Amino acid sequence: MKDTVESRELFDLSNPETAEAVRHYLMGERGEAMRLLESLVQQEPKNYFFRYLLGETKYAMGRLEEAAGHYREAIALKPDFGLAFYKMGVCYYRRGDLAKSLEAFSTLLEMKGPGHAMASYFYGLINEFLGEDKDAEEGFRILRGESKESLIANYYLAQIKMRQDKMQEALDLLDELLAVSPNLAEVHWQKGNAYMAMHRNTDAIASFRRTLELNPHDHRAQAALEMLTDVPEIE
């Protein structure tokens, strides 16, 4: 990763204070790491990686607004610092500031830097929450292309396809996900809904029954089965 390679040139581990700060950081000794990193930032105000590490330390301590501030300072010194954009976006997402989070992830997607795949996940997730299906679909499409092994994007893309009344496309996405992770009750539930929309009631019944096999307490699936069969499936 380019950012990581460049960052190694920014601190000299022969410097005892730097070495000690990095040691505490790697050991998870956050209070001492923070104290030493704050000192190093004062000594080397143009060293963006010290500011990034200070942000990481504050993030690990749950001090999200302070962490975001340090990531911003690192970005001011290095405008293409992709890792800092990603972690700043995560900070704002965890704080519920979706506008700032979306701005950070959008910038990183344009840069196509480190964290690009996971930035697309958050970009899609935030836009779906905001009801922006077109942008959400684009984010999950990027994630699906960048991270083929996870297939998590399929679930969200299927939801969007169902809202677009593209049920077969939704089913194809869900089946691809189930081929890798066959015991996801929520995915079988979504398949049942897609089949119902297509008036394929026999397939819908099979999907809802599979949902209940995996999650006997899913009352949505129980209600759907009762509606389709008039026979209660569970008490």
C-alpha positions in Angstrom: 0.0 0.0 0.0 1.5 3.3 -1.1 0.5 5.2 2.0 2.1 2.6 4.3 5.3 2.5 2.3 5.7 6.3 2.3 4.8 6.5 6.0 7.8 4.3 6.9 10.1 7.1 5.7 8.5 9.6 8.1 9.8 8.3 11.4 13.2 7.3 12.5 13.1 4.4 14.9 16.7 5.2 16.0 15.1 8.2 17.7 14.3 6.8 21.2 11.1 8.8 21.6 9.8 7.8 18.2 10.6 4.1 18.9 9.0 4.3 22.3 5.8 5.9 20.9 5.5 3.2 18.2 6.2 0.5 20.7 3.4 1.7 23.0 1.1 2.1 20.0 1.7 -1.4 18.8 1.3 -2.8 22.3 -2.1 -1.1 22.6 -0.9 1.1 25.5 -3.0 4.0 24.4 -2.5 6.5 27.1 1.3 6.4 26.9 1.2 6.2 23.1 -1.1 9.3 23.0 1.2 11.3 25.3 4.3 10.5 23.2 2.6 11.0 19.9 1.3 14.4 21.0 4.9 15.4 21.8 6.1 14.2 18.4 3.4 16.1 16.6 4.6 19.3 18.4 8.2 18.5 17.5 7.5 17.7 13.8 4.3 19.6 12.9 4.6 18.6 9.2 4.9 14.9 9.8 1.5 13.7 8.6 2.0 10.1 9.8 2.5 11.1 13.4 -0.9 12.9 13.2 -2.4 9.8 11.6 -1.1 7.6 14.4 -2.4 10.0 17.0 -5.8 9.8 15.2 -5.6 6.0 15.3 -4.9 6.1 19.1 -7.8 8.5 19.8 -10.0 6.3 17.6 -9.1 3.2 19.6 -10.0 5.2 22.8 -13.4 6.1 21.4 -12.6 9.8 21.1 -14.0 10.0 17.7 -14.3 13.7 17.1 -10.7 14.2 18.2 -9.6 11.3 16.0 -11.4 12.8 13.0 -9.6 16.1 13.7 -6.2 14.4 13.6 -7.1 12.6 10.3 -8.1 16.0 8.9 -4.8 17.5 9.9 -2.9 14.6 8.3 -4.9 15.1 5.1 -4.1 18.8 5.1 -0.4 17.8 5.0 -1.0 15.0 2.5 -4.1 15.5 0.4 -3.9 12.0 -1.2 -3.7 10.2 2.2 -6.3 7.6 1.4 -6.2 5.7 4.8 -6.8 9.0 6.6 -9.9 9.7 4.4 -11.2 6.2 5.1 -10.8 6.4 8.9 -12.2 9.9 9.0 -15.3 8.6 7.1 -15.6 5.8 9.6 -15.4 8.2 12.5 -18.2 10.4 11.2 -20.3 7.4 10.4 -20.0 6.1 13.9 -20.9 9.6 15.2 -24.0 9.7 12.9 -22.7 12.6 10.9 -23.6 11.0 7.6 -23.0 14.1 5.4 -19.4 14.4 6.5 -18.9 10.6 6.3 -20.3 10.5 2.8 -18.0 13.3 1.7 -15.0 11.5 3.0 -15.9 8.2 1.3 -16.9 9.9 -1.9 -13.4 11.6 -2.1 -11.7 8.3 -1.5 -13.7 6.6 -4.2 -12.7 9.3 -6.6 -9.0 8.8 -5.6 -9.3 5.0 -5.8 -6.8 4.8 -3.0 -6.3 2.4 -0.1 -9.6 1.4 1.5 -11.4 1.9 -1.8 -13.5 -1.3 -1.5 -14.7 -0.7 2.0 -15.3 3.0 1.2 -17.7 1.8 -1.5 -19.6 -0.3 1.1 -20.1 2.7 3.4 -21.0 4.9 0.4 -23.7 2.4 -0.6 -24.9 1.9 2.9 -25.3 5.6 3.7 -27.0 6.3 0.4 -29.4 3.5 0.9 -30.3 4.8 4.3 -30.8 8.2 2.7 -33.1 6.7 0.0 -30.6 7.5 -2.8 -30.9 4.2 -4.6 -28.9 5.2 -7.7 -25.9 6.2 -5.7 -26.4 3.2 -3.3 -26.4 0.8 -6.2 -23.2 2.3 -7.6 -21.5 1.9 -4.3 -22.5 -1.7 -3.9 -21.6 -2.4 -7.5 -18.1 -1.2 -6.9 -17.9 -3.3 -3.7 -19.0 -6.4 -5.6 -16.4 -5.8 -8.3 -13.6 -5.0 -5.8 -14.4 -7.7 -3.2 -15.8 -10.7 -5.0 -15.1 -13.1 -2.2 -17.4 -11.5 0.3 -20.6 -11.2 -1.8 -22.0 -8.9 1.0 -22.9 -6.4 -1.7 -25.3 -8.9 -3.3 -27.7 -8.6 -0.3 -28.0 -4.8 -0.6 -28.1 -4.9 -4.4 -30.9 -7.4 -4.3 -32.9 -5.1 -2.1 -32.5 -2.3 -4.6 -33.4 -4.6 -7.5 -36.6 -5.6 -5.6 -37.6 -1.9 -5.1 -37.0 -1.5 -8.9 -39.3 -4.5 -9.5 -36.5 -6.5 -11.0 -37.2 -9.7 -9.1 -35.3 -12.1 -11.2 -32.1 -10.0 -10.9 -32.7 -9.9 -7.2 -33.1 -13.7 -7.0 -29.9 -14.2 -9.0 -28.0 -12.1 -6.6 -29.4 -13.8 -3.6 -28.8 -17.3 -5.0 -25.1 -16.3 -5.6 -24.8 -15.3 -2.0 -26.5 -18.4 -0.7 -24.2 -20.6 -2.8 -21.4 -19.4 -0.5 -23.3 -18.9 2.7 -26.4 -21.1 2.5 -27.6 -20.6 6.1 -28.5 -16.9 6.0 -32.1 -16.8 7.2 -32.6 -13.2 6.1 -31.6 -14.0 2.6 -34.1 -16.8 2.4 -36.7 -14.4 3.7 -35.9 -11.9 0.9 -36.1 -14.7 -1.6 -39.6 -15.5 -0.3 -40.6 -11.9 -0.8 -39.3 -11.8 -4.4 -41.1 -15.1 -5.2 -44.3 -13.7 -3.8 -44.0 -10.6 -6.0 -43.6 -12.9 -9.0 -46.7 -14.9 -7.9 -44.5 -18.0 -7.5 -46.2 -19.0 -4.3 -44.8 -22.6 -4.2 -41.3 -21.2 -4.3 -42.2 -18.5 -1.8 -43.5 -21.1 0.6 -40.3 -23.2 0.3 -38.2 -20.0 1.0 -40.2 -19.0 4.1 -40.1 -22.6 5.4 -36.3 -22.5 5.0 -36.3 -19.2 6.8 -38.1 -20.7 9.8 -35.8 -23.8 9.8 -32.9 -21.4 10.3 -34.7 -18.9 12.5 -37.8 -20.4 14.2 -38.7 -17.1 15.8 -39.0 -15.1 12.5 -42.7 -14.1 12.8 -42.5 -12.4 9.4 -41.9 -15.7 7.7 -44.6 -17.3 9.9 -47.2 -14.7 8.9 -46.3 -15.0 5.2 -46.7 -18.8 5.4 -50.0 -18.5 7.1 -51.2 -16.1 4.5 -50.0 -18.4 1.7 -51.1 -21.7 3.1 -53.7 -20.9 5.8 -51.8 -23.4 8.0 -49.8 -22.1 11.0 -46.2 -23.3 10.7 -45.1 -22.6 14.3 -46.8 -21.6 17.6 
